[in-house]
């Protein structure tokens, strides 16, 4: 399944930073980050089903001690949600993610200059991969950014994959632009 990353149409509030993931022309996930209020930046993630939507996660971007993620009301630090792979003293950029199905997945992110963002299951099979726009001369269709996800993943696991994807993509975008905003995860 291909989840295309888009900016919403003008019908939504443009004062907020907003992105959507679209499948076959229908919005499936919405990410909203309103302007900073009193130094706090929060992103809400909604799953859209038909005409209604339900908040499935909230990210409170902090630099200290760590960003906090709420998934269906459960609070956890981003370091618990996306644990580093390997020994604690290594420089591994991979992150481990526990799906709603109990399976531990591994995000491989590459270095700060690499657009690589791939998710693998315990058997090494690719579950998801983000395809980034990288050719300024490409047509609109060729330059579309999308997350390709294996279709046999359950809805709850898909939610967790999408939440972790958004978090890591935001972090990589900031790194690629040589930014270290105040909301960025301490690592």
C-alpha positions in Angstrom: 0.0 0.0 0.0 1.3 3.5 -0.9 0.6 6.3 1.5 1.3 9.6 -0.3 2.5 12.5 1.8 0.7 15.7 0.9 -0.2 19.1 2.2 -3.9 19.5 2.6 -6.1 21.7 0.5 -7.0 25.2 1.7 -10.1 24.0 3.5 -8.0 23.2 6.6 -6.6 25.8 9.0 -3.4 27.1 7.3 -2.1 28.6 10.6 -0.9 25.1 11.6 1.7 23.0 9.9 -0.2 20.2 8.5 0.4 17.1 6.4 -1.8 14.2 5.4 -1.1 10.6 4.2 -3.4 9.7 1.3 -4.3 6.3 -0.1 -6.0 6.1 -3.5 -7.2 9.7 -3.2 -8.6 9.3 0.3 -7.1 10.9 3.4 -6.0 8.2 5.9 -3.9 10.1 8.4 -3.6 13.7 9.3 -0.6 15.4 11.2 -1.3 18.8 12.7 1.3 21.0 14.5 -0.2 24.3 15.6 2.0 27.4 16.1 4.2 27.4 19.2 2.3 28.5 22.3 4.5 29.4 25.4 7.4 27.4 24.1 5.4 24.2 23.6 5.1 22.5 20.3 2.7 19.6 20.0 1.7 17.5 17.0 -1.5 15.5 16.9 -2.0 12.5 14.6 -5.4 11.5 13.5 -6.6 8.4 11.6 -9.3 9.4 9.2 -12.2 7.0 8.4 -14.7 8.3 5.9 -16.0 11.7 7.2 -14.8 11.3 10.8 -11.3 11.2 12.4 -9.9 10.0 15.7 -6.8 11.2 17.4 -4.5 8.2 17.8 -1.3 10.0 19.0 0.1 13.2 20.3 3.8 14.2 20.2 5.1 16.8 22.7 8.3 18.0 21.2 10.9 18.7 23.9 14.6 18.9 24.0 14.9 17.9 27.7 14.6 15.4 29.0 13.0 13.8 25.9 10.1 14.2 23.6 6.9 12.5 24.9 4.6 10.5 22.8 1.0 9.5 23.7 -0.5 6.6 21.8 -4.2 6.0 22.5 -3.6 7.7 25.9 -0.5 5.8 26.9 2.4 8.1 27.7 6.0 7.2 26.9 9.3 8.9 26.1 10.5 8.7 22.5 13.5 6.8 23.8 11.1 4.1 25.0 8.9 4.2 21.9 11.9 4.0 19.5 14.8 2.4 21.3 18.3 2.5 19.9 19.5 -0.6 18.3 22.7 -2.2 19.5 24.7 -1.4 22.6 24.1 1.8 24.4 27.5 3.3 23.7 27.3 2.7 19.9 26.4 5.3 17.4 23.6 3.2 15.8 21.0 5.2 13.9 18.7 2.3 13.8 15.6 2.3 16.1 13.6 -0.6 17.5 9.8 -0.3 17.5 7.3 -2.7 19.2 4.2 -3.1 17.1 0.7 -3.5 18.6 1.0 -7.1 17.5 4.0 -7.6 19.9 6.5 -7.9 17.0 9.7 -5.8 17.3 10.5 -4.0 14.1 13.7 -2.1 13.1 13.8 1.3 11.4 17.1 1.9 9.5 17.6 5.5 9.0 21.0 6.1 7.4 23.1 9.1 8.2 22.0 12.7 8.2 22.6 13.1 4.5 20.9 9.9 3.4 17.1 9.8 2.7 17.0 6.2 3.8 14.1 5.4 6.0 13.1 1.7 6.0 11.4 -0.7 8.4 12.2 -4.4 8.7 10.5 -7.2 10.6 12.5 -9.7 12.8 13.1 -11.9 9.8 14.8 -9.1 7.8 11.8 -8.6 5.4 11.1 -5.0 4.5 7.8 -3.8 6.0 7.9 -0.2 5.0 10.1 2.2 3.0 9.8 6.0 2.6 10.4 7.3 -1.0 11.6 10.9 -0.9 11.4 13.5 -3.6 15.0 14.1 -4.7 14.9 15.2 -8.4 13.9 18.8 -8.9 13.3 18.1 -12.6 11.0 15.2 -12.0 7.3 15.3 -12.9 4.8 15.7 -10.1 4.0 12.0 -10.2 7.7 11.1 -10.2 8.4 13.4 -7.3 5.6 12.4 -5.0 6.8 11.4 -1.6 5.2 8.2 -0.2 5.5 5.6 2.4 5.1 2.1 1.0 3.8 -0.4 3.6 3.4 -4.1 3.3 -0.4 -4.7 3.1 -0.7 -7.5 5.6 0.0 -5.3 8.6 -3.0 -4.9 11.0 -4.6 -1.5 11.5 -3.1 -1.0 15.0 0.3 -1.9 13.8 -0.1 0.3 10.8 -0.9 3.2 13.2 2.3 2.6 15.2 4.3 2.4 12.0 2.9 5.7 10.7 3.4 7.4 14.1 7.1 6.3 14.2 7.6 7.2 10.6 6.4 10.7 11.1 8.6 11.2 14.2 11.7 9.9 12.4 11.0 11.8 9.2 10.7 15.0 11.1 13.9 14.3 12.9 15.7 13.5 9.6 14.4 16.6 7.9 15.7 18.8 10.7 19.1 17.0 10.5 19.3 17.3 6.7 18.6 21.1 7.0 21.3 21.3 9.8 18.6 22.4 12.3 18.4 21.4 15.9 15.1 23.0 16.9 14.1 23.2 20.6 11.5 20.4 20.1 14.0 18.0 18.7 14.6 14.7 20.6 17.7 14.7 22.8 19.9 11.8 21.5 
